[in-house]
Amino acid sequence: MKRSRQKAKNRTNKEANKNEHSLSAYKVSDSVLYRKGGRNILNSLIIIGASGHGRVIADIASQVGYKMIRFLDDKDLSYCGKYKVIGKVKDFEKYLDSDFIIGIGNSRIREHFQEMITKANGKFTTLVHPKAVVAEDVLIGQGSVIMAGAVINTGTIIGEGVIINTCSSIDHDCKVMKYSHIAVGAHLSGTVFVGKNTWIGAGATVINNISIISNCIIGAGATVVSDINEEGTYIGLPAMKLVKQK
């Protein structure tokens, strides 16, 4: 009897987590900009964050056709690579006729700036490297970037402000919610759910039919073999929650 109650409780918690982090909660379908073959005329691009990650984004933007690429950053910089840094982040309102994208890895900062600029009627682009492989029915939210060598298979939905990094793969029917990051060489098997602001570390693997709650870190090289229903950092094989020593 006790075991039956525990199974029922686990099932209820799993359903609650999936409802809390459901697609409708983040309105991914309302914010989709990129559908394969659906890009239109490219304006000038403003990248928030002059960093190595920002330079990678600038390279992708150049390859897909942006002719004028500039940066805003709160550090005192004149250039990021070959591209000009033309002001501080607070100056973004001067450039609302341009497209925007955030070149910052930290998901909380990325969320803050994207929400701030969106509220001021700024428009976010979605960048997909020409050497990424994206199935025809994949939907990708505004402000997301798909890097070289990434593979995204059929039926998958990517939320706003997501990073799908170099040579990572996302198999069929996955959902990756807002401002998450699938790091270099990480792999999601089929029908995986990744909650908002979650980081799947470099080389990590998530087996099929797994749900990961929002605000988690999956450490580099970890293997996730069961649902993750508590926020925190998970490492190892199988991935276990890291408990800080008091």
FENJO-V795018 format. One record per helix or strand of 2 or more residues. SS is the DSSP state (A for helix, B for strand). FROM is the first residue (numbers start at 1). TO is the last residue. If there is no record, write none. Layout:
{{SS & FROM & TO} {SS & FROM & TO}}
//
This chain:
{{A & 2 & 20} {A & 23 & 26} {A & 28 & 30} {B & 32 & 35} {B & 45 & 48} {A & 52 & 64} {B & 69 & 72} {B & 79 & 80} {B & 83 & 85} {A & 89 & 95} {B & 99 & 102} {A & 107 & 119} {B & 123 & 124} {B & 127 & 128} {B & 133 & 134} {B & 139 & 141} {B & 145 & 146} {B & 151 & 152} {B & 157 & 158} {B & 163 & 164} {B & 169 & 170} {B & 175 & 176} {B & 181 & 182} {B & 187 & 188} {B & 193 & 194} {B & 199 & 200} {B & 205 & 206} {B & 211 & 212} {B & 216 & 218} {B & 223 & 224} {B & 232 & 235} {B & 240 & 241}}
//
